[in-house]
Amino acid sequence: MTIAFAAPLFAVPPAFPAPGAVDFKPPKGERFTLDNGMVIYMLKDNTLPVIHMSAIIRTGRVNDPAEKIGLGDMTASLLKDGGSAKYSPEEIDKTLEFLGANIESSMAAEEARADMTVLKKDLDAVLDIYADILINPAFDRRKFKIKQAEALELIGRRNDDPAREAQREALRHFYGAAHPYGWRTETTTINAITGEDLKAYHANYYKPNNLILAVSGDFKNGEEMLARLKGKFGVWPSGKVNFPAIPPVEIKKGRRIYFIDRDISQTSIVLLQKGIKRHDPAEYPLSVTNEMLGGGLSSRLAAEIRSRKGLAYSVYSYFAKKPDYGFINASCGTKPETYSQALSEMLRQFELIKTEAAPADEVKRAKDSMINSFVFRFATPFDLISERALYEYYGYKPDYLDTYVENLAKVDPAAVLETSKKLFSPRDAQIFVIGNSRKFDKPLSEFGPVTELRED
């Protein structure tokens, strides 16, 4: 008997068309201006019966008085928690909890925010609270004392995480402890703040003509929501805002190394170089260059230091823009016994990218990664309209977001090399290190003159 076997069948993979370029055009939404100067960005989103709002107030930690650093943070944190003219702190908490709504306020280096999320059916009740805390905060004395105590506790624990400490102190010494970009709160500056200071700070900065409101959610149309907002914010009087003068940034030339000797298992390294000002067109080639250097696991820093040499689990780079010069940051956490190898490789990579033209396919991969992820920056319409509001806040052109992908796509290897030559100067970099020197494989002084600091 002969048994015949059928020939094996193999599935033929389907032929997919080559992926095309990302063609995402962010919706513009609507923009309104109230008579009192308040700017409102609006974008409908009827997917869920929810309303989101975010007020961006033109101030920030850099505007604190030097003797009262922390004043802006405390003012922002007490907008809701300190009650308002119409509502006590307890009434606000009880109402928000019952309705499942949320109001949060915060302070960053160059902006303050007040955010609100509420179900559509409860909008009127929560919007009334939201408007009153922005316009008429009470800064309850008992709550103020609690916040002051919390701020002092945070100062006492600010060095619990050595990696965060390294980042904070690196910037402090890069810009100088006396410059607003390098400030940190101290017990003396927190203790100097009074309830009257909070009221004066709010009276100066929290004005409708000094604020942009982003709104998204399930509303009928822009006119209907605008009428609602006029009813709450239209009577808020505008006024002059007095901003302090921010001194120009002075970045020293020459290698500077700062070191805190601490008995910890991992060494934290932060390498800082002079960056760019906000609105500098070098932002686009620098963005691509940074993606190649330290923007992900396939970047040069990660590939060499983490993957190939196994010297670190975390290594990355990024840059930050400022009205005056920002910074370029490369950071790494590594074993003290091999810290010098990791640091040497960080410095080598910054030199290499400014002396050799990057391969075209590497530049293309970096651009594609950024362009293809662009759409995911806007998980919700609220994320998008908030970003549009933020770009106006920081003085960008109205089409900045719409032309962002196009400007990234123009970057080529020549632009990467030119930008790297112009901006990267490892010989002038500031290096900040926290670690156990008794375990170091080489003296830190081999990298340049060292200033040893006491942890405080």
Residue pairs with C-beta under 8 A, 6 or more apart in sequence:
21 371
21 409
22 371
22 372
22 374
22 375
22 405
24 374
24 375
24 405
25 402
26 378
26 384
26 388
26 401
26 402
27 43
27 381
27 384
28 388
28 402
29 41
29 42
29 43
29 216
29 381
29 384
29 385
29 388
30 41
30 42
30 43
30 222
31 39
31 40
31 41
31 42
32 39
32 40
32 42
32 222
32 226
33 39
33 40
34 40
34 208
34 229
34 230
34 233
34 234
35 234
36 208
36 209
36 233
36 234
36 236
36 237
36 238
37 207
37 208
37 209
37 238
38 208
38 209
38 211
38 212
38 213
38 233
38 236
38 238
39 211
39 212
39 213
39 389
39 392
40 212
40 213
40 214
40 215
40 226
40 229
41 212
41 213
41 214
41 215
41 385
41 386
41 388
41 389
41 392
42 214
42 215
42 216
42 222
42 225
42 226
42 385
43 215
43 216
43 381
43 382
43 384
43 385
44 216
44 217
44 218
44 219
44 221
44 222
44 381
45 216
45 217
45 218
45 380
45 381
45 382
46 218
47 218
48 217
48 218
49 119
49 120
49 121
49 218
50 117
50 118
50 119
50 120
50 217
50 218
51 116
51 117
51 118
51 119
51 120
51 123
51 215
51 216
51 217
51 218
51 219
52 115
52 116
52 117
52 215
52 216
52 217
52 380
52 382
53 115
53 116
53 127
53 130
53 213
53 214
53 215
54 113
54 114
54 115
54 116
54 213
54 214
54 382
54 386
54 389
55 113
55 114
55 115
55 134
55 211
55 212
55 213
55 214
56 111
56 112
56 113
56 211
56 212
56 213
56 214
56 389
56 390
56 393
57 111
57 112
57 113
57 114
57 205
57 206
57 210
57 211
58 111
58 205
58 210
58 211
58 241
58 393
59 72
59 107
59 111
59 112
59 205
59 210
60 72
60 107
60 108
60 109
60 110
60 111
60 112
61 69
61 72
61 73
61 107
61 108
61 109
61 110
61 180
61 183
62 109
62 110
62 180
62 181
62 183
62 246
63 72
63 180
63 205
63 243
63 244
64 70
64 71
64 72
64 180
64 183
65 71
65 244
66 178
66 183
67 188
67 189
67 192
68 189
68 192
68 193
68 197
69 183
69 184
69 185
69 186
69 189
70 151
70 185
70 189
70 190
70 193
71 193
71 197
71 198
71 201
72 107
72 112
72 201
73 107
73 151
73 185
74 144
74 147
74 148
74 151
74 190
74 193
74 198
75 107
75 112
75 139
75 198
75 201
75 202
76 105
76 106
76 107
76 112
76 113
76 114
77 105
77 106
77 107
77 147
78 137
78 139
78 140
78 143
78 144
78 147
78 198
79 105
79 114
79 133
79 134
79 137
80 89
80 92
80 103
80 104
80 105
80 114
80 133
81 89
81 140
81 143
81 147
82 89
82 137
82 138
82 139
82 140
82 143
82 144
82 147
82 198
83 89
83 91
83 92
83 133
83 137
83 138
83 139
83 140
83 143
84 92
84 129
84 132
84 133
84 135
84 136
84 137
84 138
85 132
85 136
85 138
86 128
86 129
86 132
86 136
87 95
87 129
87 132
87 133
88 138
88 140
89 140
89 143
92 103
92 129
92 133
95 101
95 125
95 126
95 129
96 102
96 103
96 126
96 129
99 118
99 119
99 122
99 125
99 126
100 119
101 116
101 117
101 118
101 119
101 122
101 126
102 115
102 116
102 117
102 118
103 114
103 115
103 116
103 126
103 129
103 130
103 133
104 114
104 115
105 112
105 113
105 114
105 115
105 133
106 112
106 113
106 115
107 113
109 181
110 323
110 394
111 390
111 393
112 205
114 130
114 133
114 134
116 126
116 127
116 130
118 126
118 127
120 217
120 218
120 219
123 228
124 228
127 228
127 232
128 232
130 232
131 232
131 233
134 206
134 211
134 233
135 206
135 233
135 236
137 198
137 202
137 206
139 195
139 198
139 199
139 202
141 195
144 195
144 198
148 190
148 191
148 193
151 185
151 190
152 187
152 190
152 191
154 185
155 185
155 186
155 187
155 190
158 165
158 168
158 184
159 165
159 455
162 262
162 264
162 266
162 268
162 434
163 266
163 268
163 331
163 333
165 260
165 268
165 434
165 455
166 268
166 269
166 270
166 331
166 432
166 433
166 434
167 270
167 329
167 331
168 184
169 258
169 260
169 432
169 434
169 453
170 258
170 270
170 272
170 329
170 430
170 432
171 181
171 182
171 272
171 327
172 182
172 183
172 184
173 182
173 256
173 258
173 430
173 432
174 182
174 251
174 272
174 327
174 430
175 181
175 182
175 249
175 251
176 182
176 250
177 183
177 184
179 247
179 249
180 246
180 247
181 249
181 322
181 324
204 241
204 242
205 241
207 236
207 237
207 238
207 239
207 241
208 233
208 236
208 237
208 238
209 238
209 239
209 241
210 241
212 389
212 390
212 392
212 393
213 229
213 233
213 389
214 382
214 385
214 386
214 388
214 389
214 390
215 225
215 229
215 385
216 380
216 381
216 382
216 384
216 385
216 386
217 382
219 225
246 323
246 324
248 324
249 322
249 324
249 325
251 274
251 325
252 428
253 428
254 427
254 428
255 427
255 428
255 429
255 430
255 431
255 447
255 448
255 449
256 430
256 431
256 448
256 449
256 451
257 430
257 431
257 432
257 433
257 444
257 445
257 447
257 448
257 449
257 450
257 451
258 430
258 431
258 432
258 433
258 450
258 451
258 452
258 453
259 432
259 433
259 434
259 437
259 444
259 450
259 451
259 452
259 453
260 433
260 434
260 452
260 453
260 454
260 455
261 435
261 436
261 437
261 452
262 434
262 435
262 436
262 455
263 436
264 434
264 435
264 436
265 335
265 336
265 436
266 333
266 334
266 335
266 336
266 435
267 333
267 334
267 335
267 336
267 339
267 433
267 434
267 435
267 436
267 440
268 331
268 332
268 333
268 433
268 434
268 435
269 331
269 332
269 333
269 334
269 339
269 342
269 343
269 346
269 431
269 432
269 433
270 329
270 330
270 331
270 431
270 432
270 433
271 329
271 330
271 331
271 343
271 346
271 347
271 350
271 426
271 429
271 430
271 431
271 432
272 327
272 328
272 329
272 429
272 430
272 431
272 432
273 327
273 328
273 350
273 423
273 424
273 425
273 426
273 428
273 429
273 430
274 325
274 327
274 328
274 423
274 425
274 428
275 319
275 320
275 321
275 322
275 325
275 326
275 327
275 328
275 423
276 282
276 283
276 286
276 319
276 321
276 325
276 326
276 423
277 321
277 322
277 323
277 324
277 325
277 326
278 321
278 322
278 323
278 326
278 394
278 395
279 321
279 395
279 396
280 321
282 419
282 422
282 423
283 321
284 407
284 408
284 410
284 411
284 415
285 411
285 415
285 416
285 418
285 419
286 319
286 328
286 419
286 423
287 370
287 408
287 411
288 363
288 366
288 367
288 370
288 408
288 411
288 415
288 416
289 353
289 366
289 416
289 419
289 420
290 317
290 318
290 319
290 328
291 299
291 366
291 367
291 369
291 370
292 299
292 300
292 353
292 358
292 362
292 363
292 366
292 416
293 299
293 300
293 301
293 317
293 330
293 349
293 350
293 353
294 300
294 301
294 302
294 315
294 316
294 317
294 318
294 330
295 316
295 317
295 318
295 366
295 369
295 370
296 302
296 369
297 303
297 306
297 307
298 365
299 316
299 317
300 349
300 352
300 353
301 315
301 316
301 317
301 330
301 332
301 345
301 346
301 349
302 315
302 316
304 345
304 349
305 311
305 312
305 315
305 332
305 334
305 342
305 345
305 346
306 312
306 313
306 314
306 315
309 341
309 342
309 345
311 332
311 334
311 335
311 338
311 341
311 342
311 345
312 332
312 333
312 334
312 342
313 333
314 331
314 332
314 333
315 330
315 331
315 332
315 333
315 334
315 342
315 346
316 330
316 331
317 328
317 329
317 330
317 331
318 328
318 329
319 326
319 327
319 328
319 329
320 326
320 327
320 329
328 423
328 424
330 346
330 350
332 342
332 343
332 346
334 342
336 435
336 436
336 437
336 439
336 440
336 441
337 439
337 440
337 441
338 441
339 433
339 435
339 440
339 441
340 440
340 441
340 442
340 446
340 447
341 441
343 431
343 433
343 447
347 426
347 429
347 447
350 424
350 426
350 429
351 424
351 426
353 416
353 417
353 420
353 424
354 417
354 420
354 421
354 424
356 417
357 413
357 414
357 416
357 417
358 413
358 416
358 417
359 413
360 412
360 413
363 411
363 412
363 413
363 416
367 408
367 409
367 411
370 408
371 405
371 408
371 409
374 404
374 405
377 383
377 387
378 384
378 387
387 401
388 401
391 400
391 401
392 398
431 447
431 448
433 444
437 444
444 450
